[in-house]
Amino acid sequence: VTASFILAFFLSRLIGLSGNTPLLLSIGSAISGPNAIGATRPVVKASNDETIHAISIIFLFNIIGAILFPQLASFLNMSSLGFAIFAGTAINDTSSVSAAAVSWDAIHGSNTVGVATVVKLVRTLMIIPVVFVLHFYKVRKEKREGVSETKDTGLFRKFPYFIIFFLLASVIATYFAWPSDLTADLKLLSRFFVVMAMGAMGLNSNLSNLIDSGFKPVFFAFVLWLGNTVLCLVLQYIFSIW
C-alpha cells in the first residue's frame, strides 16, 4: 500500500496528471478498488465524472488480473498458498480476487478462495485510516484557505460494511459446526455470486469512454497495477512464499 502511494505521488507529477483522478486511482489501486474510491469520493469532494472514470479504469485492470493471474501463477509454478496471497495483494477488487481464486481452484483442485479473501480484506481495512487522514487534511486545508467546510463529508457513509459481514461469517464458521452438505451448497452459491459480480463489473465498464477520456489516467493506473504486481511477486520470492 505504501509503495503504491509513493509511486503514484511521483508518477502523477512526472506525467502531469492533476485533480482528484490520480488520488482516486492510487487509492483504488493500493487498497480496494471501487470500495476505496467510493469511500474517498465524498471526503475529497470528487465529481461524478472523476469517480466514474476512476472506477471504470480500476474495473478494467481488475478483470484483466482475474483472467491472467491464475495463468501467470501456474506458469511461475506457484503453490496454492502463494497464489492466494498473490491474488489478495495484487488484485484490487474483492470480487475479482474471489474470481481469480475460483479459477485457480478449478485448474488445480485446491481451495484458495478463503485465504485470498482474508488477505484482500486486510488490505480493505486500510480504507479506514486513509479516509481519516484525508478527511483531516481536507479540513485543515480548507481552514487555511478560508473555505467553509461542508458539514456532511460522508466520512462514515461509505464505509465498506461487507467487511463486518465477513467477520461475522468467519466467527460463525469458526465456533459453530455446519453440515457438510450445507457448506458445499454455500460454496457453489458463492461461485454463482462471483460470476454475477464480474458481470456487473463488466456492465459498469465502458471502454469507449475510457479511450475518449485520454491516455494519461489509463497509463497511470496501468503503471500502478504493474508496479504492485511486480512488488508482490518480489516480496513473495524473498519471503519464500512463492
C-alpha positions as CSV (number, residue, x, y, z in Angstrom):
1,V,0.0,0.0,0.0
2,T,2.8,2.4,0.9
3,A,4.7,1.6,-2.2
4,S,1.6,2.3,-4.4
5,F,1.1,5.7,-2.8
6,I,4.8,6.6,-3.2
7,L,4.8,5.5,-6.9
8,A,1.5,7.4,-7.5
9,F,2.9,10.6,-6.0
10,F,5.9,10.8,-8.3
11,L,4.2,9.4,-11.3
12,S,1.4,11.9,-11.3
13,R,3.9,14.7,-11.3
14,L,6.0,13.1,-14.0
15,I,3.2,12.8,-16.5
16,G,1.3,15.9,-15.3
17,L,-1.9,14.3,-14.1
18,S,-3.8,16.6,-11.7
19,G,-7.1,16.9,-10.0
20,N,-8.8,14.2,-7.9
21,T,-8.3,11.5,-10.6
22,P,-4.7,10.4,-9.6
23,L,-5.7,10.4,-5.9
24,L,-8.8,8.2,-6.6
25,L,-6.8,5.8,-8.9
26,S,-3.9,5.5,-6.4
27,I,-6.3,4.7,-3.6
28,G,-8.3,2.3,-5.8
29,S,-5.0,0.5,-6.8
30,A,-3.4,0.5,-3.4
31,I,-6.4,-0.6,-1.2
32,S,-9.7,-1.9,-2.6
33,G,-10.8,-0.7,-6.0
34,P,-14.3,0.8,-6.1
35,N,-14.9,0.4,-2.4
36,A,-11.9,2.7,-1.6
37,I,-12.8,5.1,-4.3
38,G,-16.4,5.3,-3.1
39,A,-15.3,5.9,0.5
40,T,-12.8,8.6,-0.6
41,R,-15.1,10.4,-3.0
42,P,-17.2,12.5,-0.5
43,V,-14.1,13.3,1.6
44,V,-12.1,14.9,-1.3
45,K,-15.4,16.1,-3.0
46,A,-14.6,14.4,-6.3
47,S,-17.1,14.9,-9.1
48,N,-19.3,12.2,-10.6
49,D,-17.2,12.2,-13.8
50,E,-13.9,11.8,-11.9
51,T,-15.4,9.0,-9.7
52,I,-17.0,7.0,-12.6
53,H,-13.8,7.4,-14.7
54,A,-11.6,6.1,-11.9
55,I,-13.9,3.2,-11.1
56,S,-14.1,2.2,-14.8
57,I,-10.3,2.2,-15.1
58,I,-9.8,0.1,-11.9
59,F,-12.5,-2.3,-13.1
60,L,-10.6,-2.8,-16.4
61,F,-7.4,-3.9,-14.7
62,N,-9.4,-6.0,-12.1
63,I,-10.9,-8.0,-14.9
64,I,-7.5,-8.4,-16.7
65,G,-6.0,-9.6,-13.4
66,A,-8.7,-12.1,-12.7
67,I,-8.2,-13.6,-16.1
68,L,-4.4,-13.5,-16.4
69,F,-3.1,-14.0,-12.9
70,P,-4.1,-17.7,-12.5
71,Q,-2.3,-18.4,-15.8
72,L,0.7,-16.4,-14.7
73,A,0.9,-18.1,-11.3
74,S,0.7,-21.5,-13.0
75,F,3.5,-20.6,-15.4
76,L,5.6,-19.5,-12.4
77,N,4.8,-22.8,-10.5
78,M,3.3,-21.0,-7.5
79,S,1.9,-23.0,-4.7
80,S,-1.8,-22.6,-3.8
81,L,-0.9,-20.6,-0.7
82,G,1.4,-18.4,-2.8
83,F,-1.3,-17.7,-5.3
84,A,-3.9,-16.9,-2.6
85,I,-1.6,-14.3,-1.2
86,F,-0.6,-13.1,-4.7
87,A,-4.3,-12.6,-5.7
88,G,-5.2,-10.9,-2.4
89,T,-2.4,-8.4,-2.7
90,A,-2.1,-7.8,-6.5
91,I,-5.8,-7.6,-7.5
92,N,-7.7,-4.6,-6.4
93,D,-11.4,-5.6,-6.0
94,T,-12.7,-8.3,-3.7
95,S,-15.0,-9.9,-6.3
96,S,-12.1,-10.1,-8.7
97,V,-9.9,-11.7,-6.1
98,S,-12.6,-14.3,-5.5
99,A,-13.0,-14.8,-9.2
100,A,-9.3,-15.4,-9.7
101,A,-9.2,-17.8,-6.7
102,V,-12.2,-19.7,-8.1
103,S,-10.4,-20.0,-11.5
104,W,-7.2,-21.2,-9.8
105,D,-9.1,-23.8,-7.7
106,A,-10.9,-25.1,-10.8
107,I,-7.5,-25.6,-12.5
108,H,-5.6,-27.1,-9.5
109,G,-8.4,-28.7,-7.5
110,S,-7.4,-26.6,-4.4
111,N,-9.4,-24.3,-2.0
112,T,-7.7,-20.9,-2.0
113,V,-10.8,-18.6,-2.0
114,G,-10.9,-18.2,1.8
115,V,-7.2,-17.3,2.2
116,A,-7.3,-14.9,-0.8
117,T,-10.4,-13.2,0.5
118,V,-8.8,-12.8,4.0
119,V,-5.7,-11.3,2.5
120,K,-7.7,-8.9,0.4
121,L,-9.9,-7.8,3.3
122,V,-6.9,-7.0,5.3
123,R,-6.0,-4.5,2.6
124,T,-9.5,-3.2,2.5
125,L,-9.3,-2.3,6.2
126,M,-6.7,0.3,5.2
127,I,-9.7,2.3,3.9
128,I,-10.3,3.4,7.5
129,P,-7.0,5.2,8.3
130,V,-6.6,6.6,4.8
131,V,-10.1,8.2,4.8
132,F,-9.5,9.6,8.3
133,V,-6.2,11.1,7.2
134,L,-7.7,12.6,4.0
135,H,-10.6,14.0,6.0
136,F,-8.5,15.9,8.5
137,Y,-6.1,17.0,5.8
138,K,-9.0,18.4,3.8
139,V,-10.4,20.2,6.9
140,R,-7.0,21.8,7.7
141,K,-6.6,22.8,4.1
142,E,-10.0,24.5,3.9
143,K,-9.3,26.3,7.2
144,R,-6.0,27.7,5.8
145,E,-7.7,28.8,2.6
146,G,-10.7,30.3,4.4
147,V,-13.1,27.9,2.7
148,S,-16.2,26.9,4.7
149,E,-16.3,23.1,5.1
150,T,-19.5,21.3,4.3
151,K,-21.0,19.6,7.3
152,D,-21.5,16.2,5.6
153,T,-18.2,14.9,4.3
154,G,-19.5,11.3,4.1
155,L,-16.8,10.0,6.4
156,F,-18.8,7.0,7.6
157,R,-21.5,6.9,5.0
158,K,-19.3,5.0,2.5
159,F,-17.7,2.6,5.0
160,P,-17.5,-0.9,3.4
161,Y,-19.9,-2.7,5.6
162,F,-19.3,-6.0,3.8
163,I,-16.2,-6.3,6.0
164,I,-18.4,-6.6,9.1
165,F,-20.5,-9.3,7.5
166,F,-17.3,-11.1,6.5
167,L,-16.0,-11.0,10.1
168,L,-19.4,-12.2,11.5
169,A,-19.5,-15.1,9.0
170,S,-15.9,-16.0,9.9
171,V,-16.7,-16.1,13.6
172,I,-19.8,-18.3,13.0
173,A,-17.8,-20.7,10.8
174,T,-15.1,-20.9,13.4
175,Y,-17.2,-21.6,16.5
176,F,-20.3,-23.4,15.1
177,A,-20.4,-26.7,13.2
178,W,-22.0,-26.6,9.8
179,P,-23.3,-29.7,7.9
180,S,-21.0,-30.6,5.1
181,D,-23.9,-30.6,2.6
182,L,-24.8,-27.1,3.6
183,T,-21.3,-25.8,3.2
184,A,-21.0,-27.4,-0.2
185,D,-24.2,-25.7,-1.4
186,L,-23.0,-22.4,0.0
187,K,-19.6,-22.7,-1.8
188,L,-21.5,-23.4,-5.1
189,L,-23.8,-20.4,-4.4
190,S,-20.7,-18.2,-3.7
191,R,-19.3,-19.1,-7.1
192,F,-22.6,-18.1,-8.7
193,F,-22.4,-14.7,-7.0
194,V,-18.8,-14.2,-8.1
195,V,-19.9,-14.7,-11.7
196,M,-22.8,-12.2,-11.2
197,A,-20.4,-9.7,-9.6
198,M,-18.0,-10.0,-12.5
199,G,-20.9,-9.5,-14.9
200,A,-22.0,-6.4,-13.0
201,M,-18.4,-5.0,-13.2
202,G,-18.4,-5.5,-17.0
203,L,-21.8,-3.7,-17.3
204,N,-20.2,-0.7,-15.4
205,S,-17.2,-0.6,-17.7
206,N,-17.3,1.4,-20.9
207,L,-14.1,1.0,-22.9
208,S,-15.1,3.7,-25.4
209,N,-15.4,6.3,-22.6
210,L,-12.0,5.2,-21.3
211,I,-10.4,5.8,-24.6
212,D,-12.2,9.1,-25.2
213,S,-11.2,10.5,-21.7
214,G,-7.5,10.4,-22.6
215,F,-4.5,8.1,-22.3
216,K,-2.8,9.5,-19.2
217,P,-5.2,8.2,-16.5
218,V,-5.2,4.7,-18.1
219,F,-1.4,4.7,-18.3
220,F,-1.2,6.0,-14.7
221,A,-3.4,3.1,-13.4
222,F,-1.5,0.6,-15.6
223,V,1.9,1.6,-14.1
224,L,0.4,1.3,-10.6
225,W,-1.1,-2.1,-11.3
226,L,2.1,-3.4,-12.9
227,G,4.3,-2.0,-10.1
228,N,2.0,-3.6,-7.4
229,T,2.1,-6.9,-9.3
230,V,5.9,-7.0,-9.6
231,L,6.4,-5.9,-6.0
232,C,4.1,-8.6,-4.7
233,L,6.0,-11.2,-6.7
234,V,9.4,-10.0,-5.5
235,L,8.3,-9.9,-1.8
236,Q,6.8,-13.4,-2.1
237,Y,10.0,-14.7,-3.6
238,I,12.1,-13.0,-0.9
239,F,10.0,-14.5,1.9
240,S,9.8,-17.9,0.3
241,I,6.0,-17.8,0.0
242,W,6.1,-18.5,-3.7
